[in-house]
Amino acid sequence: MGGIFQNDMLEFMAELRFNNSKAFMESHRQEYIKRMRTPYYELIDALAPAMHRIDPEMEVRPSKVLSRIFRDTRYSHDKSPYRDHHWLAFRRRGEPREQSVMYWFEIRLEAVSWGLGYWGENRNALDFLRKRVVSNPNELMELLPILRKNSFALEGEKYKRLSVPDNLPEELKPWYLSKELYLVKQKAESRWAFEEGIEEKLAADFTALAPFYRLLRGCYELGSL
């Protein structure tokens, strides 16, 4: 029995990259649906129970979780009408994508990635995270072993001139300096996405990150007041 994703999806993604036009998509629409969109919809449905256990208010409708294939070209020099890949982003139902807390999974021609974080910069939420880290450093320190155990690492742009409190533990300084914040699966191999059981692997990783989801959600909610 094969996995949800098949290698022919990569072949179609490559074709779309080099034939990125409305004429190509119109003549290959059913192929796009079968080889790209449908597998992602199946994965989203398979992950829905785990995502609702993490947060009962999580949006799990496939059409809302999956990225659009159409590109917004209004402010871009690249006028290609379509993306050559999809990603999924689980966030709370009804919230705007910008700055929200999201779990993501993405297959590109070059790599596969997944993790948890804020969509783009969220200065208000990260200001609250900084206050929380300073007032109660043990809260985050106790969560860090989860990242090591499950092969996740903190990534995202850092402030270069922000002063860090002298008494802050060394492990928390990168968190304090975060201008963007993502927890990213390390050494993810592209072949994993095409093997049987990718849905179980993602559900396990997303569930393991749930304490970080709750931490980031709390900061997001305080920053949105």
C-alpha positions, 0 to 999 in steps of 0.5 A, spaced: 500 500 500 502 506 498 502 513 501 498 519 500 502 522 496 505 519 489 511 521 485 507 523 479 505 529 483 513 532 483 513 530 475 506 535 475 509 540 479 515 540 475 511 541 468 507 547 472 514 550 473 516 550 466 509 551 463 506 556 468 500 559 464 493 559 464 493 555 457 497 549 460 492 549 467 486 549 463 488 543 459 491 539 465 486 541 470 483 534 472 491 532 472 492 538 477 486 536 481 488 528 481 495 529 482 496 535 487 490 538 490 486 531 492 492 528 496 493 534 500 485 534 501 486 527 503 492 529 508 488 534 511 482 530 512 487 524 516 490 530 520 483 533 522 482 529 528 489 530 531 488 538 530 481 538 533 485 534 539 490 540 539 485 545 539 477 544 538 477 551 534 482 549 529 480 550 522 480 543 518 476 544 512 481 542 506 479 548 502 480 553 508 487 549 510 490 548 503 494 554 500 491 557 493 494 555 487 493 562 484 499 567 485 497 574 487 501 578 482 499 585 483 506 587 487 510 582 483 515 582 478 514 575 476 507 575 473 507 567 473 499 566 474 500 559 479 504 557 484 508 550 483 507 547 489 502 547 495 502 548 503 497 546 508 496 551 514 492 549 520 490 555 524 484 557 528 477 558 525 476 565 522 482 568 524 486 572 519 492 568 516 497 574 517 500 573 524 496 567 526 499 561 530 499 556 525 502 549 523 504 548 516 506 542 512 509 543 505 512 539 499 516 543 494 520 540 488 527 542 492 525 540 499 519 538 504 518 542 511 513 542 517 513 545 523 509 551 528 510 558 528 507 565 527 505 567 519 510 572 518 512 577 523 508 578 529 511 584 534 505 584 539 505 577 540 513 576 540 513 582 545 508 578 550 513 572 549 519 576 551 515 579 557 513 572 559 520 569 558 523 574 563 518 573 568 518 566 568 524 563 564 522 556 567 516 555 563 519 555 556 526 552 559 521 546 561 519 545 554 525 545 550 527 538 551 521 537 547 524 540 541 530 536 542 527 529 542 522 530 536 528 534 532 525 541 531 529 547 532 527 555 533 528 559 526 526 565 524 529 572 523 533 575 529 533 582 532 541 584 531 541 590 536 536 588 541 539 588 548 538 581 552 537 581 560 543 579 563 540 574 567 536 570 561 539 563 560 543 562 554 538 557 551 532 563 551 536 568 548 535 566 541 527 566 543 528 573 546 531 576 540 526 573 535 523 577 530 520 571 526 518 565 530 518 558 527 519 551 530 522 547 524 523 539 523 530 538 522 533 534 516 526 532 514 527 528 508 523 529 501 522 521 501 518 521 507 512 525 504 511 519 499 512 514 504 506 510 507 505 513 514 506 521 513 500 522 516 501 519 522 508 522 523 505 529 522 500 528 527 505 525 532 510 531 531 504 536 531 501 533 537 508 533 541 508 541 539 502 542 542 505 545 549 508 550 544 502 552 540 498 553 547 504 558 549 504 562 542 497 562 542 497 565 549 501 571 546 497 572 540 491 573 544 494 578 548 497 581 543 491 582 539 487 585 545 
